Amino acid sequence: MQVFVNKNKIELPHGATLADAVRAIQAQPPFAAAVNTQFVPKTAYEAHRLAPNDQVDVIFPVTGG
């Protein structure tokens, strides 16, 4: 199935979870994630199933002044 991670289309198997999407882009902590603009706690990544065309945002902190 196709989902969008940070506006980039990726293919994942049906039944994939948010954790699968995060692994697919090789995201390194720290980061936060949202699916269809809804924040998902890190403890729920493995259980949060994705649907075709879901919009996943992986947000990394920005440092500086």
Backbone as CSV, one residue per row, in Angstrom:
resi,resn,N_x,N_y,N_z,CA_x,CA_y,CA_z,C_x,C_y,C_z
1,MET,0.846,-1.170,0.000,0.000,0.000,0.000,0.889,1.229,0.000
2,GLN,0.334,2.313,-0.469,1.099,3.550,-0.536,0.664,4.471,0.598
3,VAL,1.656,5.046,1.277,1.430,6.085,2.277,2.402,7.220,1.966
4,PHE,2.176,8.343,2.591,3.051,9.493,2.392,3.734,9.809,3.709
5,VAL,5.056,9.822,3.686,5.834,10.162,4.871,6.573,11.454,4.559
6,ASN,6.268,12.494,5.326,6.831,13.828,5.073,6.662,14.209,3.604
7,LYS,5.472,13.921,3.079,5.040,14.254,1.715,5.717,13.429,0.629
8,ASN,6.500,12.403,1.013,7.132,11.500,0.049,6.365,10.186,0.035
9,LYS,6.018,9.728,-1.156,5.274,8.480,-1.291,6.199,7.299,-1.025
10,ILE,5.749,6.378,-0.162,6.494,5.134,0.052,5.516,3.975,-0.002
11,GLU,6.032,2.813,-0.323,5.233,1.592,-0.374,5.507,0.772,0.873
12,LEU,4.452,0.334,1.520,4.535,-0.538,2.687,3.570,-1.687,2.481
13,PRO,3.808,-2.821,3.122,2.860,-3.936,2.998,1.540,-3.592,3.689
14,HIS,0.454,-4.177,3.215,-0.840,-3.991,3.879,-0.719,-4.451,5.322
15,GLY,-1.339,-3.723,6.216,-1.244,-4.033,7.639,-0.044,-3.403,8.307
16,ALA,0.698,-2.568,7.581,1.881,-1.922,8.156,1.470,-0.969,9.268
17,THR,2.404,-0.743,10.178,2.162,0.145,11.303,3.003,1.412,11.166
18,LEU,2.737,2.342,12.062,3.543,3.557,12.096,5.009,3.204,12.344
19,ALA,5.259,2.213,13.174,6.638,1.779,13.430,7.302,1.316,12.136
20,ASP,6.568,0.630,11.269,7.116,0.189,9.984,7.487,1.383,9.112
21,ALA,6.648,2.410,9.107,6.932,3.610,8.313,8.166,4.319,8.826
22,VAL,8.291,4.423,10.137,9.459,5.074,10.741,10.727,4.303,10.392
23,ARG,10.654,2.971,10.458,11.816,2.152,10.088,12.147,2.315,8.601
24,ALA,11.126,2.427,7.767,11.341,2.531,6.323,12.143,3.776,5.956
25,ILE,11.956,4.850,6.702,12.724,6.064,6.397,13.983,6.173,7.253
26,GLN,14.225,5.166,8.077,15.411,5.093,8.930,15.550,6.328,9.818
27,ALA,14.439,6.746,10.409,14.448,7.908,11.299,15.234,7.593,12.566
28,GLN,16.068,8.528,12.964,16.872,8.389,14.177,16.314,9.329,15.241
29,PRO,16.138,8.832,16.477,15.623,9.687,17.550,16.566,10.863,17.793
30,PRO,16.047,11.944,18.301,14.677,12.162,18.759,13.777,12.643,17.619
31,PHE,12.523,12.218,17.659,11.514,12.677,16.714,10.140,12.407,17.297
32,ALA,9.145,13.041,16.722,7.743,12.790,17.056,7.051,12.415,15.754
33,ALA,5.899,11.760,15.854,5.189,11.355,14.646,3.696,11.627,14.780
34,ALA,3.108,11.947,13.636,1.670,12.168,13.560,1.145,11.448,12.322
35,VAL,-0.087,10.974,12.407,-0.753,10.346,11.265,-2.012,11.155,10.998
36,ASN,-2.115,11.665,9.784,-3.255,12.506,9.398,-3.469,13.632,10.405
37,THR,-2.372,14.279,10.761,-2.278,15.436,11.671,-2.590,15.107,13.132
38,GLN,-2.723,13.841,13.483,-2.989,13.452,14.870,-1.717,12.854,15.472
39,PHE,-1.205,13.487,16.533,-0.011,12.996,17.220,-0.244,11.568,17.701
40,VAL,0.783,10.722,17.554,0.734,9.344,18.042,1.871,9.180,19.043
41,PRO,1.566,8.790,20.280,2.637,8.575,21.266,3.568,7.450,20.819
42,LYS,4.834,7.592,21.147,5.824,6.588,20.744,5.430,5.188,21.198
43,THR,4.795,5.080,22.348,4.383,3.769,22.869,3.312,3.110,22.003
44,ALA,2.692,3.866,21.096,1.630,3.323,20.247,2.080,3.064,18.802
45,TYR,3.329,3.335,18.468,3.793,3.184,17.086,3.576,1.756,16.557
46,GLU,3.898,0.757,17.358,3.774,-0.644,16.904,2.320,-1.051,16.685
47,ALA,1.400,-0.470,17.421,-0.009,-0.853,17.337,-0.802,-0.003,16.347
48,HIS,-0.265,1.159,15.955,-1.019,2.079,15.102,-0.934,1.621,13.644
49,ARG,-2.000,0.977,13.168,-2.039,0.497,11.785,-2.283,1.661,10.827
50,LEU,-1.608,1.592,9.694,-1.778,2.612,8.668,-2.757,2.127,7.608
51,ALA,-3.401,3.076,6.953,-4.317,2.793,5.854,-3.731,3.394,4.580
52,PRO,-4.154,2.889,3.418,-3.651,3.466,2.171,-3.858,4.980,2.135
53,ASN,-2.842,5.665,1.643,-2.825,7.119,1.476,-2.786,7.911,2.777
54,ASP,-2.506,7.251,3.903,-2.323,8.002,5.144,-1.171,8.979,4.975
55,GLN,-1.275,10.107,5.673,-0.237,11.131,5.685,0.507,11.019,7.006
56,VAL,1.770,10.626,6.961,2.591,10.483,8.155,3.591,11.635,8.176
57,ASP,3.657,12.309,9.319,4.648,13.374,9.509,5.601,12.934,10.607
58,VAL,6.879,12.873,10.283,7.920,12.594,11.269,8.649,13.909,11.470
59,ILE,8.586,14.403,12.702,9.068,15.741,13.016,10.288,15.653,13.901
60,PHE,11.349,16.306,13.469,12.602,16.314,14.205,12.784,17.662,14.882
61,PRO,13.351,17.691,16.094,13.560,18.979,16.760,14.607,19.813,16.014
62,VAL,14.459,21.098,16.133,15.390,22.036,15.509,16.117,22.769,16.631
63,THR,17.431,22.815,16.518,18.215,23.519,17.534,18.769,24.803,16.934
64,GLY,19.173,25.644,17.785,19.769,26.900,17.322,19.179,28.064,18.085
65,GLY,19.605,29.233,17.712,19.111,30.385,18.454,18.817,31.560,17.597
